[in-house]
């Protein structure tokens, strides 16, 4: 149901998107703002922290199709800010908050339902505004996003590491109930624990959240000195996370129940960790395979040889066949990245290294080799070109 707290908030403006923005645009805007405003990047900056909470709240509503629909209907009918938090109802009117003209409201209701005046849509209309008048139940905590940097080897092999987060969490002093140690929250004397109050408005009976307990049903008489009765504080916490083997650069890992604590006993949100993998000086990744380039000499390519090739664990012996051309790719099985079915392979690209300078002896030996070497394939092309008529 629509929360009265939404009535004076423009969630589209908070995210900087149009009211007809697509789900992907909303998600993109949220991710950009969340990265900029995250407490990890803005330590000891309460303004950034408050802004981060606003952005998270806006995304929580607009990313949920059902909640976004109710929010849009509320804005369309009443306009943003038509109700204000703290507006009170009495026997003679809605109180000191922004007034609501029931005749106008009923007229809109009749117009929205074909002007029949049957009142068939009144339940939907008033439900949009007063549907949250029931006592508020547990609410899941917000999700938390962060980034980590990993070495290439750790990303391939997997690693367990500590992760420091600065985000809202349960107050250690009151354990989340907001009451001073040795005391407990008391049943609200205004609503007697119901969380709502009823009032008559002409022919109608309305209910609204209790203004004293804000719909919770309990109040904190003696507030916790640490969190001032909120039950939560922003703090730095260290958790141990397991990064699975084979994680890719840019991959997003979900850790269930590691986000912000829920309200009123609700479940904890989730933690999303985006992985940034540092490049390796020797290896690159190609899916589940690893690639490496190995230089060999001209004689090794012509005569063949056996090399010790490094891997991410221990070196392997690789046979280079005689007559291996430059650029040939040789495969070493099961020395790549862990996959669902076994491992990928190590792909070794052979590069023939041609020295820029030769000693006199080397030049002499190479000239002798040229006398006995078979002609290069291009020699036939040169002969054909020489015999061709000039055009």
ZAMARGU-4260 file (C-alpha; in steps of 0.2 Angstrom, whole numbers, plus 5000, padded with zeros to 4 digits):
<rodrens>
0) 5000/5000/5000 | 5005/5018/4997 | 5014/5026/5012 | 5009/5043/5018 | 5027/5047/5019
5) 5028/5047/5000 | 5015/5061/4998 | 5028/5075/4999 | 5042/5067/4990 | 5046/5067/4972
10) 5056/5051/4969 | 5058/5054/4951 | 5067/5071/4955 | 5078/5062/4968 | 5084/5050/4955
15) 5085/5064/4941 | 5074/5055/4929 | 5057/5059/4920 | 5041/5052/4927 | 5039/5041/4911
20) 5057/5034/4913 | 5059/5015/4909 | 5065/5003/4922 | 5082/5002/4914 | 5084/5021/4915
25) 5079/5021/4933 | 5091/5007/4937 | 5105/5016/4928 | 5102/5032/4937 | 5101/5024/4954
30) 5118/5014/4951 | 5127/5030/4946 | 5121/5040/4961 | 5124/5025/4973 | 5142/5024/4968
35) 5144/5043/4970 | 5135/5044/4987 | 5140/5028/4995 | 5146/5030/5013 | 5162/5020/5008
40) 5167/5035/4996 | 5161/5049/5008 | 5167/5045/5025 | 5161/5057/5039 | 5149/5066/5026
45) 5132/5066/5034 | 5125/5075/5019 | 5130/5062/5007 | 5124/5049/5019 | 5107/5057/5019
50) 5106/5059/5000 | 5111/5040/4999 | 5097/5035/5009 | 5085/5046/4999 | 5091/5038/4983
55) 5089/5021/4990 | 5072/5024/4996 | 5067/5031/4979 | 5074/5016/4969 | 5065/5004/4981
60) 5048/5012/4976 | 5051/5015/4958 | 5059/4998/4954 | 5044/4989/4961 | 5031/4989/4948
65) 5016/4988/4960 | 5023/5001/4972 | 5027/5013/4957 | 5009/5011/4950 | 5002/5016/4967
70) 5014/5030/4969 | 5010/5037/4951 | 4991/5035/4955 | 4993/5045/4971 | 5003/5059/4962
75) 4991/5060/4948 | 4976/5062/4959 | 4982/5073/4972 | 4998/5080/4966 | 5015/5079/4974
80) 5014/5085/4992 | 4995/5086/4993 | 4996/5078/5010 | 5010/5082/5022 | 5017/5071/5036
85) 5009/5076/5052 | 4992/5082/5045 | 4978/5078/5057 | 4960/5074/5055 | 4946/5080/5066
90) 4927/5081/5066 | 4927/5097/5057 | 4941/5094/5044 | 4958/5087/5040 | 4967/5098/5052
95) 4982/5109/5050 | 4990/5100/5036 | 4986/5103/5017 | 4967/5103/5016 | 4958/5090/5005
100) 4941/5095/4998 | 4930/5080/4999 | 4918/5087/4985 | 4933/5089/4974 | 4939/5071/4978
105) 4922/5064/4975 | 4920/5073/4959 | 4936/5066/4953 | 4931/5049/4959 | 4914/5050/4949
110) 4924/5056/4933 | 4936/5042/4935 | 4922/5030/4935 | 4911/5036/4920 | 4901/5049/4930
115) 4889/5036/4937 | 4891/5042/4955 | 4889/5024/4961 | 4905/5025/4971 | 4911/5009/4965
120) 4929/5016/4964 | 4929/5024/4981 | 4937/5010/4990 | 4952/5010/4977 | 4954/5029/4978
125) 4954/5030/4997 | 4963/5014/4998 | 4977/5023/4989 | 4978/5036/5002 | 4973/5027/5018
130) 4978/5010/5014 | 4993/5010/5025 | 4982/5015/5040 | 4984/4997/5047 | 4998/4995/5059
135) 5014/4994/5050 | 5022/4977/5049 | 5040/4971/5047 | 5050/4979/5033 | 5065/4972/5024
140) 5081/4982/5026 | 5089/4991/5011 | 5101/4982/5000 | 5119/4988/5001 | 5131/4989/4986
145) 5150/4990/4986 | 5166/4986/4975 | 5181/4976/4978 | 5198/4975/4969 | 5205/4958/4966
150) 5222/4951/4959 | 5220/4941/4943 | 5226/4925/4952 | 5213/4928/4966 | 5199/4930/4954
155) 5203/4914/4945 | 5207/4903/4961 | 5194/4911/4972 | 5198/4919/4989 | 5191/4922/5006
160) 5194/4940/5013 | 5188/4953/5025 | 5177/4967/5019 | 5174/4983/5028 | 5158/4992/5026
165) 5152/5008/5032 | 5133/5008/5032 | 5117/5008/5043 | 5117/4993/5055 | 5108/4988/5071
170) 5113/4998/5086 | 5124/4987/5098 | 5118/4996/5113 | 5099/4993/5112 | 5100/4979/5099
175) 5088/4988/5088 | 5073/4992/5099 | 5078/5010/5102 | 5076/5009/5121 | 5088/5013/5134
180) 5097/4997/5141 | 5086/4990/5155 | 5070/4997/5148 | 5058/4992/5134 | 5047/5001/5121
185) 5030/5004/5129 | 5012/5001/5121 | 5007/5018/5114 | 4994/5026/5125 | 4986/5036/5111
190) 4981/5021/5100 | 4983/5007/5113 | 4995/4998/5102 | 4984/4998/5086 | 4995/5009/5077
195) 4980/5019/5069 | 4967/5031/5074 | 4949/5033/5068 | 4939/5049/5065 | 4923/5054/5057
200) 4922/5066/5042 | 4904/5069/5038 | 4897/5053/5031 | 4914/5045/5030 | 4925/5036/5043
205) 4943/5038/5041 | 4958/5030/5049 | 4976/5037/5049 | 4992/5031/5057 | 4994/5036/5075
210) 5004/5052/5075 | 5013/5048/5092 | 5020/5031/5087 | 5019/5034/5068 | 5009/5018/5066
215) 5021/5006/5075 | 5010/5004/5090 | 5024/5006/5103 | 5034/5021/5109 | 5051/5023/5116
220) 5050/5032/5133 | 5068/5032/5137 | 5078/5033/5121 | 5095/5023/5119 | 5109/5036/5121
225) 5118/5028/5106 | 5105/5029/5093 | 5093/5041/5100 | 5079/5029/5099 | 5080/5025/5081
230) 5087/5007/5084 | 5101/5009/5070 | 5117/5018/5068 | 5129/5021/5054 | 5145/5011/5058
235) 5160/5002/5051 | 5158/4984/5051 | 5169/4970/5045 | 5162/4954/5037 | 5171/4939/5029
240) 5166/4935/5011 | 5170/4921/5000 | 5173/4925/4982 | 5170/4910/4971 | 5184/4904/4959
245) 5182/4910/4941 | 5174/4926/4945 | 5175/4939/4931 | 5179/4957/4930 | 5163/4967/4933
250) 5153/4952/4940 | 5141/4956/4953 | 5140/4944/4968 | 5125/4944/4979 | 5127/4940/4998
255) 5110/4937/5005 | 5106/4945/5022 | 5122/4955/5023 | 5114/4972/5019 | 5105/4984/5031
260) 5094/4978/5045 | 5075/4977/5043 | 5063/4988/5052 | 5052/4982/5066 | 5059/4964/5065
265) 5060/4963/5046 | 5073/4953/5037 | 5090/4960/5033 | 5093/4967/5015 | 5106/4959/5004
270) 5124/4965/5000 | 5129/4966/4981 | 5148/4966/4978 | 5155/4971/4961 | 5172/4964/4957
275) 5186/4973/4949 | 5199/4962/4943 | 5217/4969/4940 | 5226/4964/4924 | 5240/4951/4925
280) 5257/4954/4918 | 5258/4937/4909 | 5240/4930/4907 | 5224/4936/4899 | 5207/4928/4900
285) 5197/4921/4886 | 5181/4914/4893 | 5186/4900/4904 | 5203/4899/4895 | 5219/4908/4899
290) 5231/4915/4886 | 5249/4918/4886 | 5262/4922/4873 | 5279/4914/4873 | 5294/4920/4862
295) 5305/4906/4854 | 5321/4908/4843 | 5322/4904/4825 | 5332/4888/4828 | 5319/4882/4841
300) 5305/4885/4829 | 5315/4876/4815 | 5322/4861/4825 | 5309/4860/4839 | 5311/4861/4857
305) 5303/4858/4874 | 5299/4873/4885 | 5294/4876/4903 | 5279/4887/4902 | 5272/4896/4918
310) 5254/4893/4923 | 5244/4901/4938 | 5250/4886/4949 | 5265/4877/4943 | 5275/4877/4927
315) 5272/4863/4914 | 5283/4856/4900 | 5277/4860/4882 | 5284/4852/4867 | 5286/4864/4852
320) 5286/4853/4836 | 5299/4856/4823 | 5294/4869/4809 | 5282/4878/4821 | 5277/4895/4813
325) 5275/4911/4822 | 5258/4914/4829 | 5254/4895/4831 | 5243/4892/4846 | 5247/4876/4857
330) 5234/4870/4870 | 5238/4864/4888 | 5223/4855/4894 | 5214/4859/4911 | 5226/4874/4915
335) 5213/4887/4913 | 5199/4894/4924 | 5187/4883/4934 | 5171/4880/4925 | 5155/4871/4929
340) 5162/4856/4920 | 5180/4855/4924 | 5193/4868/4919 | 5197/4878/4904 | 5213/4877/4895
345) 5229/4887/4894 | 5232/4893/4876 | 5250/4896/4872 | 5254/4908/4857 | 5271/4905/4850
350) 5280/4921/4844 | 5297/4918/4834 | 5309/4931/4840 | 5320/4938/4826 | 5336/4947/4833
355) 5339/4964/4827 | 5358/4962/4828 | 5368/4947/4823 | 5387/4943/4827 | 5398/4939/4813
360) 5398/4921/4816 | 5379/4921/4817 | 5378/4930/4800 | 5390/4917/4792 | 5380/4903/4799
365) 5364/4910/4793 | 5371/4913/4776 | 5377/4895/4775 | 5359/4890/4781 | 5351/4900/4767
370) 5362/4890/4754 | 5354/4874/4759 | 5337/4879/4765 | 5322/4876/4754 | 5315/4891/4745
375) 5302/4901/4753 | 5285/4900/4746 | 5286/4918/4740 | 5301/4914/4729 | 5289/4906/4716
380) 5278/4922/4717 | 5293/4932/4713 | 5297/4922/4698 | 5279/4923/4692 | 5279/4941/4694
385) 5296/4943/4685 | 5289/4934/4670 | 5273/4943/4668 | 5272/4957/4655 | 5271/4974/4660
390) 5254/4982/4658
</rodrens>
